[in-house]
C-alpha cells in the first residue's frame, strides 16, 4: 500500500509543521506579553502595576 505510506508521510510532515508553528506562535506571544507588560491569569489579561498606573494617569489627564 504505497498510497497509504505516502499519506502517512504527508500527515507526519503536517504534524511537524504544526508543532513548529505552534512553538513559534508561543514564542511570539511571550515576546508580546513582555513588550506590553501583561500576563494571563485564570483566562484574563492582567497588566503590571506600572502599566495600570500609566493608564490611570492618562485617563485622569483627559
N, CA, C and O of each residue as an XYZ file, in Angstrom:
248
protein
N       0.805     -1.167      0.000
C       0.000      0.000      0.000
C       0.865      1.255      0.000
O       1.047      1.909      1.027
N       1.370      1.557     -1.128
C       2.255      2.701     -1.299
C       1.504      4.004     -1.045
O       2.050      4.918     -0.428
N       0.275      4.100     -1.505
C      -0.501      5.322     -1.304
C      -0.703      5.625      0.174
O      -0.634      6.783      0.585
N      -0.952      4.588      0.979
C      -1.139      4.794      2.415
C       0.134      5.311      3.052
O       0.078      6.183      3.919
N       1.283      4.789      2.640
C       2.536      5.261      3.234
C       2.820      6.700      2.822
O       3.375      7.467      3.608
N       2.451      7.074      1.604
C       2.620      8.468      1.181
C       1.731      9.385      2.006
O       2.153     10.457      2.438
N       0.515      8.955      2.216
C      -0.412      9.747      3.025
C       0.111      9.856      4.453
O       0.067     10.931      5.051
N       0.603      8.754      4.998
C       1.164      8.777      6.349
C       2.357      9.732      6.422
O       2.507     10.461      7.402
N       3.205      9.731      5.388
C       4.350     10.642      5.351
C       3.888     12.096      5.321
O       4.429     12.943      6.032
N       2.903     12.373      4.507
C       2.374     13.737      4.415
C       1.767     14.161      5.750
O       1.996     15.281      6.207
N       1.009     13.289      6.365
C       0.403     13.613      7.663
C       1.472     13.872      8.725
O       1.331     14.778      9.546
N       2.526     13.081      8.703
C       3.609     13.283      9.676
C       4.298     14.622      9.446
O       4.617     15.324     10.406
N       4.531     14.983      8.198
C       5.146     16.292      7.907
C       4.231     17.427      8.352
O       4.694     18.431      8.893
N       2.930     17.262      8.121
C       1.982     18.279      8.563
C       2.003     18.430     10.082
O       1.943     19.547     10.596
N       2.089     17.319     10.794
C       2.152     17.380     12.267
C       3.401     18.120     12.727
O       3.343     18.936     13.647
N       4.531     17.832     12.085
C       5.782     18.515     12.461
C       5.688     20.015     12.199
O       6.103     20.823     13.030
N       5.143     20.383     11.044
C       4.996     21.802     10.715
C       4.043     22.470     11.698
O       4.278     23.600     12.128
N       2.975     21.778     12.050
C       2.026     22.329     13.013
C       2.715     22.567     14.360
O       2.512     23.610     14.981
N       3.517     21.619     14.808
C       4.228     21.780     16.073
C       5.205     22.943     16.011
O       5.330     23.698     16.975
N       5.895     23.095     14.892
C       6.830     24.204     14.730
C       6.095     25.540     14.760
O       6.550     26.488     15.399
N       4.959     25.614     14.070
C       4.179     26.849     14.052
C       3.617     27.182     15.429
O       3.606     28.346     15.830
N       3.154     26.179     16.146
C       2.642     26.408     17.493
C       3.752     26.924     18.412
O       3.519     27.820     19.224
N       4.945     26.368     18.290
C       6.076     26.811     19.108
C       6.450     28.244     18.760
O       6.728     29.047     19.650
N       6.458     28.569     17.475
C       6.781     29.930     17.056
C       5.737     30.916     17.555
O       6.080     32.006     18.012
N       4.473     30.546     17.470
C       3.399     31.400     17.964
C       3.546     31.630     19.464
O       3.365     32.752     19.936
N       3.866     30.601     20.205
C       4.051     30.736     21.655
C       5.215     31.676     21.959
O       5.119     32.504     22.865
N       6.316     31.555     21.210
C       7.453     32.470     21.405
C       7.043     33.918     21.146
O       7.424     34.817     21.895
N       6.268     34.142     20.089
C       5.816     35.492     19.771
C       4.879     36.032     20.841
O       4.950     37.210     21.193
N       4.009     35.185     21.358
C       3.099     35.623     22.423
C       3.870     36.009     23.682
O       3.549     37.005     24.330
N       4.871     35.229     24.021
C       5.699     35.542     25.191
C       6.401     36.877     24.991
O       6.476     37.693     25.909
N       6.912     37.091     23.792
C       7.591     38.349     23.476
C       6.638     39.535     23.610
O       6.998     40.555     24.197
N       5.439     39.409     23.074
C       4.461     40.498     23.136
C       3.972     40.729     24.559
O       3.718     41.868     24.949
N       3.838     39.667     25.332
C       3.427     39.842     26.733
C       4.459     40.679     27.475
O       4.110     41.549     28.272
N       5.728     40.410     27.207
C       6.781     41.199     27.836
C       6.771     42.635     27.350
O       6.976     43.565     28.129
N       6.535     42.808     26.075
C       6.507     44.148     25.486
C       5.370     44.989     26.055
O       5.551     46.177     26.322
N       4.220     44.390     26.239
C       3.059     45.114     26.745
C       2.870     44.942     28.247
O       1.898     45.435     28.818
N       3.791     44.250     28.874
C       3.820     44.072     30.326
C       2.505     43.522     30.872
O       1.849     44.146     31.705
N       2.140     42.350     30.386
C       0.942     41.705     30.902
C       1.157     40.199     30.989
O       2.087     39.643     30.404
N       0.277     39.568     31.731
C       0.278     38.114     31.814
C      -1.180     37.658     31.760
O      -2.101     38.472     31.821
N      -1.366     36.378     31.648
C      -2.725     35.842     31.627
C      -2.892     34.959     32.854
O      -2.152     33.997     33.055
N      -3.874     35.305     33.665
C      -4.157     34.539     34.877
C      -5.631     34.170     34.876
O      -6.508     35.023     34.743
N      -5.874     32.887     35.025
C      -7.246     32.374     35.047
C      -8.032     32.826     33.820
O      -9.227     33.111     33.902
N      -7.346     32.886     32.686
C      -8.003     33.237     31.433
C      -8.224     34.720     31.222
O      -8.880     35.113     30.257
N      -7.685     35.561     32.114
C      -7.867     37.008     31.989
C      -6.505     37.690     31.856
O      -5.507     37.237     32.419
N      -6.488     38.779     31.105
C      -5.266     39.564     30.946
C      -5.083     40.421     32.192
O      -6.010     41.102     32.629
N      -3.875     40.382     32.761
C      -3.550     41.170     33.943
C      -2.323     42.015     33.607
O      -1.254     41.483     33.309
N      -2.491     43.347     33.660
C      -1.386     44.247     33.369
C      -0.587     44.507     34.633
O      -1.119     44.469     35.742
N       0.703     44.773     34.446
C       1.557     45.100     35.582
C       1.143     46.447     36.155
O       0.502     47.254     35.481
N       1.519     46.677     37.408
C       1.114     47.896     38.109
C       1.541     49.157     37.369
O       0.781     50.124     37.309
N       2.747     49.161     36.805
C       3.228     50.366     36.126
C       2.351     50.707     34.921
O       2.111     51.882     34.642
N       1.883     49.710     34.222
C       1.017     49.945     33.065
C      -0.346     50.433     33.529
O      -0.913     51.350     32.936
N      -0.871     49.831     34.575
C      -2.169     50.274     35.106
C      -2.071     51.712     35.619
O      -2.984     52.512     35.413
N      -0.970     52.033     36.281
C      -0.773     53.386     36.797
C      -0.721     54.385     35.644
O      -1.346     55.443     35.716
N       0.012     54.063     34.591
C       0.113     54.939     33.425
C      -1.258     55.142     32.789
O      -1.608     56.262     32.416
N      -2.031     54.078     32.663
C      -3.364     54.186     32.086
C      -4.250     55.073     32.957
O      -5.028     55.874     32.439
N      -4.139     54.935     34.257
C      -4.936     55.755     35.174
C      -4.570     57.228     35.035
O      -5.447     58.092     35.022
N      -3.272     57.515     34.932
C      -2.815     58.894     34.759
C      -3.346     59.470     33.450
O      -3.838     60.598     33.415
N      -3.245     58.700     32.389
C      -3.721     59.166     31.086
C      -5.220     59.393     31.099
O      -5.702     60.358     30.506
N      -5.959     58.529     31.757
C      -7.403     58.653     31.804
C      -7.806     59.880     32.605
O      -8.707     60.609     32.190
N      -7.169     60.127     33.734
C      -7.470     61.269     34.578
C      -7.076     62.557     33.883
O      -7.732     63.583     34.058
N      -5.986     62.512     33.078
C      -5.494     63.692     32.398
C      -6.418     64.200     31.314
O      -6.263     65.336     30.866
N      -7.375     63.397     30.876
C      -8.308     63.848     29.841
C      -9.298     64.742     30.468
O     -10.190     65.249     29.789
